[in-house]
Amino acid sequence: MADSYRYRCGECGHRTAWGSESRGEQAIETHYGRSHPHVVPGGMVEFRKGSSSGGGCGCLIALGIVVLLLIIASRY
């Protein structure tokens, strides 16, 4: 999961290499400092698919159970 993030420049389309979130942030800030010195860093972050272990639906299931329990509790 350490190589899950890639940052894209909002000005020229430059992309950082896949890496950790902190390394990507540092790389895009360095790019903006060199290539676009008077522009606030922007762009977008890409998250590599398949890099998370659970698929991301664990919180959704837990939230559904809580809502179901609240509905049941409100009937009594």
C-alpha positions as MATLAB code, in Angstrom:
seq = 'MADSYRYRCGECGHRTAWGSESRGEQAIETHYGRSHPHVVPGGMVEFRKGSSSGGGCGCLIALGIVVLLLIIASRY';
ca = [
       0.000    0.000    0.000;
       3.032    2.244    0.153;
       2.977    2.796   -3.617;
      -0.663    3.782   -3.908;
      -0.578    7.506   -4.725;
       0.325    9.536   -7.813;
      -0.121   13.292   -8.131;
      -0.893   15.215  -11.334;
      -0.026   18.837  -11.939;
      -3.044   21.019  -12.661;
      -1.036   23.314  -14.915;
       0.913   21.079  -17.285;
      -0.187   17.486  -16.705;
       3.089   16.372  -15.072;
       2.682   13.172  -13.035;
       4.711   11.995  -10.089;
       5.780    8.374   -9.772;
       3.606    5.999   -7.758;
       4.596    6.204   -4.124;
       3.455    7.043   -0.633;
       1.149    9.975   -0.004;
       3.857   12.055    1.668;
       6.407   11.431   -1.105;
       3.844   12.355   -3.742;
       2.980   15.589   -1.967;
       6.651   16.478   -1.693;
       7.294   15.647   -5.357;
       4.399   17.754   -6.647;
       5.402   20.677   -4.409;
       8.946   20.438   -5.786;
       7.566   20.360   -9.343;
       5.414   23.444   -8.733;
       8.361   25.248   -7.144;
      10.527   24.624  -10.209;
       7.999   24.825  -13.054;
       5.257   27.102  -11.713;
       6.864   29.188   -8.940;
       4.035   31.713   -8.478;
       1.135   29.239   -8.612;
      -0.453   27.508   -5.633;
      -0.024   23.723   -6.044;
      -3.143   22.064   -7.365;
      -4.083   19.249   -9.664;
      -5.374   15.889   -8.587;
      -4.412   12.751   -6.720;
      -4.787    9.293   -8.225;
      -5.253    6.283   -5.982;
      -4.145    2.953   -7.414;
      -6.987    0.450   -7.671;
      -6.528   -2.827   -5.894;
      -4.090   -1.436   -3.367;
      -6.543   -1.476   -0.488;
      -7.096   -4.809    1.169;
     -10.819   -4.663    1.925;
     -12.338   -2.956   -1.069;
     -13.613   -0.040    1.007;
     -17.113   -1.278    1.899;
     -16.484   -2.101    5.571;
     -17.683    1.281    6.826;
     -20.752    1.129    4.615;
     -21.760   -2.223    6.093;
     -21.219   -0.949    9.648;
     -23.287    2.160    8.905;
     -26.089    0.005    7.480;
     -26.146   -2.136   10.631;
     -26.304    0.956   12.851;
     -29.187    2.405   10.821;
     -31.027   -0.920   10.961;
     -30.589   -1.096   14.734;
     -31.881    2.490   15.111;
     -34.959    1.663   13.044;
     -35.635   -1.439   15.149;
     -35.077    0.481   18.397;
     -37.423    3.294   17.353;
     -40.317    0.844   16.884;
     -40.268   -0.247   20.548;
];
